[in-house]
Amino acid sequence: MSRFDEPLTKALDPKTAKLLHSVLDLETVGDLLRHYPRRYAERGELTSLDALEVDEHVTVVGEVSRLMRKPMRNRGGTWLEVEVVDGNRNRIYLSFFGKGSHVAESRLKPGRRGMFAGKVGMFGSRTSPRWQLAHPEFELFEESEASAEEFASAPVPIYPAGKDLTPWAIRRAIGIVLDTLGPLDDPLPAGLRARHGLQDLAEALVAVHRPKTMADVGRARKRLKFDEAFVLQAVLLQRRQAATAWPAKPRPGRPDGLLADFDARLPFALTEGQERVGAEIAADLALEHPMHRLLQGEVGAGKTVVALRAMLQVVDAGGQAALLAPTEVLAQQHHRSITAMLGDLAQGGMFGGTAVTLLTGSMGAAARRSALLDAASGTAGIVVGTHALLQEHVQFADLGLVVVDEQHRFGVEQRDALREKAGGGRPHVLVMTATPIPRTVAMTVFGDLEVSTLSQLPSGRAPITTHVVPAAEKPHFLERTWQRVREEVGLGRQAYIVCPRIGDLEGDEGDLAAAATGGDERRPPLAVLDVAELLTEGPFHDLRVGTLHGKLPPEEKDAVMRSFTRGELDVLVATTVIEVGVDVPNSSVMIIMDADRFGVSQLHQLRGRVGRGGLPGLCLLVSDFPEGTPARARLDAVAATLDGFELSRVDLEQRREGDVLGAAQSGKRSSLKLLQLLRDEDVIATARDEAAALLTDDPDLERHTGLRSEIDRLLADERAEYLEKT
């Protein structure tokens, strides 16, 4: 067993090992050594007072300047106040009470330097407030000449810690492990390290945890960052190699089939991007190994048409296609839009067409039996459905293509279940996402897929104007918002109003939107049912207003959506259930209430629901946040551009890498500790090239046992789940 895999319970005392596991989820020596310092303190450094926030847990480094005994105001006795300063004359005050004050007084003498950790508070007058740590944990640097000299020159690592676990306790534990580490099997070959000027692994680990200078830290981080990129890319490339080894039935196109007939009937010309991506997919479908391709693009870039053309090619070749959607609303929308696009070609065997069948969990028994029979017999060439498609009793005659819409909403087992329905071989897989992602993120998250991108919007898409409505600062702007909706309705158009919550319902789906952006202690998020009631009793008293949310019965959701599509409703007040795929060409206005509670990508997706029918689109982002706040800056960024790829970078910069990689969804910590997807594009690209060359030379890693161990470690920890998200 590698030393990295040794349990902490063997390497450390039981109490420390238990704390490291319970507070930081660290289980092995490798986990601990890869718990890198958050920052490094140098002599006289105190955490910037500008960066402190009330109730934040911080660790500061400084020198005790004076101690003051003060009387208790409301009862007898005294308490101890300790002033700590840094080299820039910044000050923070430590407060100790009871017996703890006497212990602190005996140890904290003026001139002593150390680290102090605790929860930040503020006290004093409004004109001269002072930062305070009440009963902080502390560790003093030793008075010996050697230690003083070391502190004067060496950076002091400050680790991410938690309650009952101080940064110096982590430092001591890491020191114990480093002292007994021994030689390590390096995952990076010596030649690769020499080409890129990288340290060996053991040297880098010592330098990152026990640096003598900040230059040591830089060299160590360069090496360890490359490790993360290299191992991840090696895993993804291995997965791509494995995918090509599976057999799949070729599904070549036909010059006289359904696809040709469909293309001839299209009332619009395909964009250059749609034709290019269509050719890429067509070529993949004709191969004897499974296609595994990601189709990403701007909102409204025409991904559905591209996917439908691929499905028709498979039907032409005698197979079936399944379209998996995450919600019933979206599945029903896809079924309607595909049926409408095909016209009489969707009438089963008539006119040389193919049946399009819908299968969802809420269907009645008779309709469900009919859909199951259509899929199993092959009568249905295209089956559209939700998670209901994944159930064991759902069978296909010859499943040739699986199209997964909004892939991040499906887990590993779910997609595997659908893939297994192809029988002897594997079906071709086309994954669609309506959230554009930067190139480097695609290379990392979807590194085992071929990536096709649609960035050109079809002709006829009208521009969308976006504005932020500062409802708290300027209430009359909100009144003007409702007037604009009435003006659009007066022109025969329709509007969406989106809220983060449903209403007084348990497990409110909208609460997730608030939680995803951090939530806050303001008023509760606005709710669909409340806003709809206020509008129907007020400014929209004479308009036809409907509500749509995930808690409605499926048949009611479908009825509401159909009414809105037919123009029988003027305004639809909804949750984000309409975020993706809903296409009502007559809708021209999107109002997003409490817009600051949604992520950048969500706002961009919601905005894409309007401007789809040639009508100019208007999107208004309503928020209480004033200018100058981070939340307002995020909304201003959305209002400033319609470029989803630019917004995806903004979105990524505001989120942890682990969230991007799916680690949060899998319940596991991210394997990326140092690598930053946007800032380390060159590292990722270089690591991918090196990993590809190594795997070409040694595909089974027989001569690279260190790398094989790292990959096994990554997968054994179930972090592979985020890779499987592709």
N, C-alpha and C positions, 0 to 999 in steps of 0.2 A: 504493500500500500504506500502510495506517495505521502510524504510528510504533509502535503497540502490537504490530504483527505483525513488526517488524524483528527478525531473529535476533540473539541476544546476541553471536554471533561477529563481527558487524559493529559493534556498539556498544561492545564492550569488548576488552581484550587477550585473545589466544587462551587463555592459561593460566587466567585468571579465568573466562572463558566456559565452559571445559571443566570446571572445578571446580563451578561453579554447576549445570551439567547433570548431572554424575555424582553429586554429593552431594544436591542438592535437586530434580533433575528440572526445572530451569527452562531454557526454551529461547528465549523471546522477551523483548523489553522489557516487554511487558504482564505476562508471568509474574513478572518480577523486581519490577516496581512493585507487584504484588499479593502479594508476599511481605512481609506486614506485620509490624511488630515484635510480639514476644510480650508484651513489657512495656516500661515506661520507667523508667529509674533516675534518681533525683534526688540531689542532693548528699548525700554521706555514707551513701548507701543500700548496704547489703550484703544479698545474698539471705538471707532469714530462716534462721537456723541450725536452727530447728525444722523447716524444710522440706527440709533437705539429707538426701540418702540416699547411703550408700556406693556407689561406682562410678557415680554419676550424673554426667553432663557438665553443668557449670554455668558461668555467667558472673556474677562478683561485681564490685561497684563499691565502691571504698574508698580509704583513704589509707595509705601506708606509714608505720608508726610506728617500726620499728627493724629493723636487720639484725644477724645473729649468725653468725660463722664458727664451725663446729663440726668437731672432728676425726672422721675416719672410724673406726669402731670396729675393724674387722677388717683394715684396710689403711691405708697411709699416705695423707696428703693431708687435705683438708677439704671440707666442703660448706657451702652457704649456706642459712640459714633467714631468711625475711622475714616479719615480722608485719604484717598488714593489718587495720585497724580501720575501723569505721563510726561514725557519730555517736551510736549507742546502746551503744558500748563492746563490741560484738560483735567477735570476733577469728577470723581464719582464717590459717593458716600456709602459706607457699609454700616449696617445697624445690627447690633447684637443685644439680646435680652437674657435675663435670668443667668443660670450657670454658664451658659454659652458665652456670655459677655466676659466672664473672668478668664475662661480658657483663651479666648481671642486676645484679651489684653496681655496675657502672659507671653503670647507668641508674636503678636503684631507690633513690632517696635518701629519707630521712625527710621527710615533708611532701608528697611527690609523690602525686598522685591518678591513678587510672586504672581500666581494666577488666582483669580477670584471668579466663581461661577454662581449664578443665581438668577432670580426673576427680577426684571427691571421694574422699578416703580418711580414715581415722581412726587416730590413733596416741596414744601416751601411756598412762598407767595407767588401770585401770578406774574409779578414783575421780575422775580428772580427765582424761577423754579430750579430744583436740583435733582439730579438723577440719584437713585438709591438702589442698593441691593440689600434686602433684609435677610439676615442670617445666611450669608453665602457660604458655600463650601470654599476652602482655599488651600493652596499648596505654596509654600515658600521655597524659593531657590536657596540652596545651601550657602552658608557663609564662607565655606572653604575657598581658598584662593583659586583652585582649579575650577570649581563650579562657577565662581563669579566670572572668571575669564571666559568660560564656556558660554555662559549666559550673555556676556557682552558681545560675543562674536557669532554664536550659532543661532539659527532660527529655532524657535520653540514651536513644535507642532501642536495645533489646536484641533481636536477631533470632534466630529459630530457626536453628541452625547445625548443623554436623556435623564429623566428623573431617576435619582438614586445611582446614577452612573456618571461620574465626572470625567472630563477629558483626560486628567492625569491618571485616573484608574485604567483607562483604555491604554494610555501610553505605557504604563507599567506592564500590562498584560502583553502588549506587543513586544516590549523589551525582553520579557521572559522567553517568548517564542523565537525572537531573532537570535538570542544567545545560544539556542540549541537547534538552530535550523538545519545546519549541515548542507551538503550539496543538493542542488535541484536539477531535475531534467528539464532543460530549457526548451520551451515550445518553438522558439525561433532558431532556425539553423544558423550556424556560425557565419556562413557566407552572406546570408541576408543581413545579419547584424553588422557585418563589416561594410556592406554596401551602403547602409543607411546610417552608419555611425551610432549604433545603439549599444547600450550596456548589456551585460548578461543579466538574467532575471534576478539572481540573488543580490548582485551589486545594486541593482535598481531598487529593490525592496528595502535594503539597508539605507540607501540614500534618501528615499522618500520619507522614511520614518525617523532617521537619525542624521539629518543633513548637517554639514559643517558650514555651508554657505548656501545662499539662494540659488547659486549656479548648480549646486548638487541637485537641488529640487527640480530645476528645469530639465537637467539631463535625465533624471529618473522618470519624471512625468512623460517626457518624450517617448521613452522606451515602453512604459506601462500603457500609455495611450495607444501605441502601435499594436501592443498585444491584443487589446480589446477589439480593434478594427480587424486585425488579421484572423483571430480565432472565429469571430462572427462571420467574416466573409468566407472562410474555409468551410464552415457549416453550411452556409447558403449554397456554395458551389457544389458541395457534396450532394445536397438535396437536388440540385439541378441535374447532376450526373445520374442520380438514382431515378429521377423522373423519366429520363430518356431511355432507361433500361426497361421500363414497363411496356408491354405491347398495347397497341390501340388500333382499332380498325380504321383504315384510311377513309376519309369522307371527301373525295375530290368533287369539284364543281361540275355542273353539266351546262352546256351552252343552250339547251332547250328546256330547262327545268323550271321549277317554281320561282327560283331566284331571278332568272332572266325575265320571266313574266312580271314579277313584282317590280323589278327595275324599270321595265318599259312603262309601267302604270304610275310610277312616282310623279306627283304633281310638281316636284321641285328637283333641281339638280343637286347631286351630292357635292359637298365641298371637296376641295383637293385633299384635305386631311382625312375625310371619311373614305375617299377612294383609296388613299395610301394605306390606311389602317385596315380597310377591308381586304386589300390584297395580301397584307401580312397574315391576317387571320386565315384567309382562304388557303394560303400556302401551308400554314401549320396544320390545318384540318386534313390536308392530303397526305400527311406523313404517317408512318407506322408506329410512332410513339406519341404519347398524349401531349397535346398543346397545353401549355400552362402559362397563360398570358394575362397581364393586367391591362385593362382599358381604363385610362383616367382621362379626365377632360373638364373643361369649364362647364359651369351650369348652362344647360341649353345647347351644348356643343353637338348634340345629335348622337349620343352613345346608344340610345335605344334602337335607332335605325341600323346602326352598325351591328349590334347584337342580333337583331332580327334577321339581317341578311346572312349572318353566320348560321343561325338556326335553320334558315331555309336551305342553305347549302347541305347541311346534314340531312334534312328531310329528303332532298333530291337524291342523296346517296343511300336512301332506304332506312335511315335511322330516325331517332327521336331526339328532341331537345327539351330540357327542363330549365325553367327560369325560377330561381329561388329568391323570394323577396322577404324582407324582415318583418313586414307588417301586413295585415289584411288589407288596409287601405291602399298600400302600395301594390300589393298583388292584384287587387281588383282594378286599379288604375292601369297596370301593365296589361292585364287581360283585355280591358276595353280598348286601350290604344293600339295594341297589336291587332286585335280583331278589326278595328276601324282602318288601320293601314292596309291590311290584307284585303278588305272588302269581300267580294265573292270568293276570293281564294281561301277564305277561312271556312268555307262551307263543306268541310269533309272532302269526300271524293269528287264532289261536283266541280266542274270547271277545272279539273286537274289540280285541285287545291288540297289543303290538309286541315283537319279539325284542330281547333285551339281550345284546350280544356283548362278550367280553373279548379283547383283543389285547395280548400282551406279547412281549418279545423272546425269552423262554425257552420258548415253546410248541413242542410237537412239530410236525412238518411238516404232518400231516393236519389237526390242530386249527387251525393257522395258516392253511392254505388255506381252510378252512371259514369262519373269521372274516373273511378278506379278501373272500371271495365275498359274505358277508352284508352287509359294508359297501358294496361296489361295486354290488351289485344293489338295495340299498335294503331288503332283508329285515330288516336290523337297524335299528330306529329309534334305538336308543341304543348307542353303541360306547364302552366303557370301556377305557382303555389307558395305557401308559407312553410313553416316548420312541419306542416302536415305531410309534405312530400317525403319527409325523412322517416316516417313510421314504417315498421317492419312489413306490414301487409301491403304497402304500396309497391307495386311491381311495374316494370316497363318491358315492352317486347324487345327493344333494342336501343338502349340509351346511348347516344353518341356524343352529346354535348351537354354540359352543365354550365349554365350562366348564373353566377352568384352576384346579386346586386347588393351594394353596400356590404362588402365582405367582412368588414370589421365587426359586424353585429352577429356573426356566427362563430361558434366554437369549433374546435378540432373534430370532436366526435360527430358533430352534426354534419359537417361536410364529408367526412369519411363515410358516413352512413349513406349519403347520396351517391358517392363515387362507387361504392360497392354494388349498387344496383345495375351496373353496366354488365354484369356477368363475367365472361371470360377475360376481357381486357379492362383497361381503364378508359373512361370517357375523356374526351377533350374538355378542358376547363377554361372558361373565360370569366375573369373576375372584374367586376366594374366598380369604380368608386367615383362619386361625384365631388370628391374633395381633392382638388389638385394638390400635389405635394412636390417639394423641391427635388431636383435630380439626385442629390446626395441621399436624401431620405429614401427615395425610391430604391436607390442602390443598396441601402442598408436594410430597410424593412421588407422590400420585395426583391431581394437579391437573387432569389431562385426563380423568378418569373421573367419572361420577356415583357418589356413595358412598351405599350403603345399610348401615345398622347394625342388628344384632340384639343387644339388650342384655338382653332378658327371657328367662329360662330356661323351658323347657316344664314343665308340671306333672308331678310324678313324679320330678323330679331331686332326689336327696337331698343334704343338706349334706355338705361335706367338711371334716373337721378336719385341720389341719396342725400338726405339731410339729417342732422341730429336735432331733436326737439328737446331743449332744456326745460322740462316741465316745471321743476321747482323754482328755477330762476325767473322764468317768464311764462306764467300760467296761461296768458293769452295766446301763446304759441300752440298750446294744446287745443284751445278752442278753435284756432285756425286749422288744426289738423282735422278735426271733425268736419269743418266746413269744406275742406278739400275733398274728403270722402263723398260728401253730398254732391259736390260739383261733378265728380267723376260718375257717380250714379246717375246724375241728371243727364249725362251724355250717353247713358245706356251701358255703362261699364260696371264692373264689380270690384269689391275690395276684400282683402284679408286683414284680420286683426289678430295678432298672435300674442298669447300671454304665457308666462312660465308655469302657471299652475292651472289645475282644473277648477278646484273650489273646495268645499268642505267634504273631501273624500279622503279616506285613509289610503296610504300608499300612493299619494298623488304623484303622477308621472312627472309633473313639472318641477317637483322638489329636486329632482336629479339635475335639472338644468341649473338651479341655483347652487347646488352643492358643487357641481363641476367647476364653477368659476369662483369657488371659495366662500360663497354665501356672505352674510354680514349680519349685523345686529340691528338693521333698519326695520322698517315695517315688513310684514310678510309680503312675498311676491304677489303681484296682481294675478287674479284668477279669471279664467274664461267665464264661469257662470256669473261672477260678480260684475265683470266688465260688460257682459252682454245685457244683464239686467239694467245697469245704469244707462247704457246707450239706448235701449229700447224705451226706457221711461224718459229719456232726455233728448239729445240731439238727433237720434235716429228713430223717433217715435213713429214716424210714418214710413219707415223703410222695412224691407223684409230681411230680418236678421236670423241666421242659423248658428248653431254651435256644433263643434266637432272635437272630440277628444277620445283618448284610448280606452276610457271606461264605458263608453257606449256599447250596447249590444252590436255585434257585427252587422246585422241587417239594417240597424238604424244608422250606423256609420255610412254604409253604402248608400242608403236612401238620401242622407244629407248631402253626400258628395255628388250624387247624381242630380239632385235638385240644384245645387250650385253650378254644376257643369251645364245644365240645361238653361241656366239664367233665371231660375225661379226664386233665387235668393239674391239680394243685393250685396249683403255683407256676411262673411263667414268669420265668426270669432272662434279661434282654434288654438290648440297647443301645437307643439312641433310635429304632430302627427302628419302635418302637410309639408314637412321639411323637404322631402325628396320625392321626385317622380310625379307629383301631382301637376297636371297640365290643363289649365283652363284658359284658353287664349283670350277670353273677354275680360280677364282680371287685369287691372292696371295699377292698383294701389296695394302696397304692403305696409301696414302699420305694426311695428314690433314694440309692445309695451315692456317696460323694465328691460330694455335692450341690453343693459350692462350685465344682466344675469346670464347672457348667452355667450358662447365662445365665438371667436372670429369666423371659423368655418361654418358654424350654424347660421350666423347672420347672413353670410354670403349665400348659403343654400336657400334660406328663406326668401331672400331678395330675388333669387332666380325664379320664383314662382310667378312673377309678373313680367310684362314686356314680352310675352311669348307669342302674341298673335298679331304683331305689327303695330300694336298700340304702345305709345311711349309709357314707360313704367316709372312709378314714383315709389320710393321706399323711405319711410320716416322712422327713425330710431328714437324712441321716447325714453328719456332717462332723467333721474333726479340729480345725477352727478354733475358738479360744476366743472368748468374748464380748469386744466392744470392737474386733474387727478388721473391716475393710471387707467381707471375704467373709462373715463371720457376720452383719453388718448386712443384707447382701443376702438371706440366707436368712431372717432374722427378718422382713424386709419381705414375703416370700412367705408366710410362716406367718401374718402378721397380717391378710391380706385375701384374699378370693376375687375381688375386683374386677380384672379383667384390664386395664381402662383405667387404673386407678391404677397397677398394676404396670408398664404400658407406659411410664409417665412415669419411674418408677424406672429401668427398663431403659435408656431413652434418655439419661438424665442420666449414665449410667455408660459411654456409648459415644461415639465420635467421630461428628460429623454425617456425615462421608463414608461411614461404614459404613451409616448409616441410609439414605442416598440411593443405595446400591448402588455407589458409586465403588470400594470395596474389591473388590467382586465383578468389576468391569469392569477392574481393574488400573490404573485412573487415579486421579489425585488428585481430591479433591472440589473443586467450584467454590465451595463455601461456605467462606470464610475467617473472616468475622466474624459472620455470621448464626447465631444459635442458635435452633433450632426451638421450644423450649419457652419461652424467655425473650423472644422477639421476636414473639409472636403478633400484637400490634397492627401491627407493621411489615409482616408478611406479609399480613395482611388488607387493610391500606391499599394496599400495592403491587399486590395482586390487583385491587382495585377500579379503581385508576388504569390498570393494564395493560388491563383489559377495556374501559374507556372509550376508551383510545387506539386499540386494535385495531378497535373498532366504527367509529371515525372514519376510520382509515387501515389497513385489514386487511392490505395488502401492504407497509406501512411505506415507502411511496414518499416521504413527507415527513419521515421520521425515520431518516435514514441512519446516525446514530450508534448507535441501538438495533439496527438491522438488522446492523450490523457486529459488535456485541457478541454477538448471537444466532448469527451465522455462525461467530464465533470459538469459541463454546461448543460448537457442533455439530461443527465441523471438528476439534476436539481429541478427538472420540470420547467426550466426556463425555455425549453424548446417550444412551449405552447405559443409564445409570441411569434416564433418563426412559422409555426403551423397556421397562424392567422392568415397567411397568404394562400 
